[in-house]
């Protein structure tokens, strides 16, 4: 008997997630979880297994890590391809692929897949990508690496899948000790990393300390390329002190002897709160890199902060609890929109979160960044739903005027099917004078990342991939140069930047000297 509308909707709203990935289900997969703290060699051992496989896949949480995995394979004389949202270096002879986790191809089967940092499945905005990868990656052997707080979660998912799970425990290779006394900023040893939790605090500390020490900085708003350069300076002892946010908690192996927290509070996007034991352990684990130091040290630059850190460090790690978040997919989007008869992406997303039911330890959820983008694209009535969904997944931040203006312009190009050339929003001066100057350039790099992302999704409308890539190199070089100098907090000088026409031909030609195009080239 034919289902009526209500019955069809109920069928649609009930989903058994594992059935969405038939190729993975056909492979009789074996799951392995390499579990342990930072500095225990779990990722290294997983990568060794990947290198031994005839074909393989490395799924990274960051573009920087995907690139490092790609370079690691190449150094071992293994042909590899690199796929991220912004760049693709494809080798037709390669049987190994390194990619960011969101770029996973569920139709490419391999012998071994490594899913790095699986505790990220708890992340509010990106956790869905780890859930999808664990359930759907088409590999005969799936090796997951992560911290012990994800152990119960992985067991629950393996039970749901009915797949064999082997747990390989890893121990930290050297001791991590808590310092008995707080450390004044005037008495920092070489190889120390100071932890703050905002860009502003990192730059304030840099301004204060660079009078006495050579300093590198790492924070989330910096591009992966600049983070890598700053890390390299510290690694090569060209800087004595590293000042960083929790951006160093994942993916950067640095010769840090001592981690010192400058505060025990952070703003998490909603409120200011105390940092958790999980955050402390993840960051502190970066101290005492094996092979460089016999032990790592954990401390603070204030007495009260040290007291809190010491107490929390001994507390039990908080276990990740189900349900695990699942994002809407293309088929669900189209079917739900058809059933509730709407072209509003916002309405479909909310209907999905409110009504979708998943078998197993999962629940329907929306990503805050996608909801913000959905509100923008829904103001354009002549935009198709599938285009809205694509654009809503673009890497944007609504906090930046530069990026929002660019996003609106790019949406208009999609609607009108008009070719959109990349144009910088600012002119680069010789150097940044203020922190605000630097922020404008950082946002311009994020705008370039947005353009590069669109250039892979819709290359016919966004053709300036190579030009954008060239200019990103120029902006990143400017940022790196500026970070070595002095930056004042407030701008009391004349305005350093101005809105501008596209770069002149001369500057672009100069940039091309050191540029090798990376658009879908064969290596």
Buried (B, 14 or more C-beta within 10 A) or exposed (E): EEEEEEEBBEEBBEBEBBEBBEBBBEBEBBBBBBBBBBBBBBBBBBBEBBBEBEBBBBBBBBBBBBBBBBEBBBEEEBEBBBBBBBBBBBBEEBBBBBBBBBBBEBEBBBBBBBBBBBBBBBBEBBBBBBBBBBBBBBBBBBBBBBBBBBBEBBBBBBEBBEBEBEBBEBEBBBEBBBBEEBBEBEEBEBBBBBBBBBBEBBBBBBBEBBEEBBBBBBBEBBBBBBBBBBBEBBBEEEBBBBBBBBBBBBBBBBBBBBBBBBBBEBEEEEEEEEBBBBBBBBBBBBBBBBEBBEEBBBBBBBEEBBEBBBEBBEEEBEEBEBBBBBBBBEEBBBBBBEBEEBBBBBBBBBBBBEBBEBEBBBBBBBBEBBBBBBBBBBEBEEBEBEBBBBBBBBBBBBEBEBBBEBBEEBBEBBBEEEEBEBBBBBBBBEBBBBBBBBBBBBBBBBBBBBBBBBBBBBEEBBBBBBBBBBBBBBBBBBBBEBBBEEBBEEEEEEEBBEEEEBBEEEBBEEBBEEBEEBBEEEB
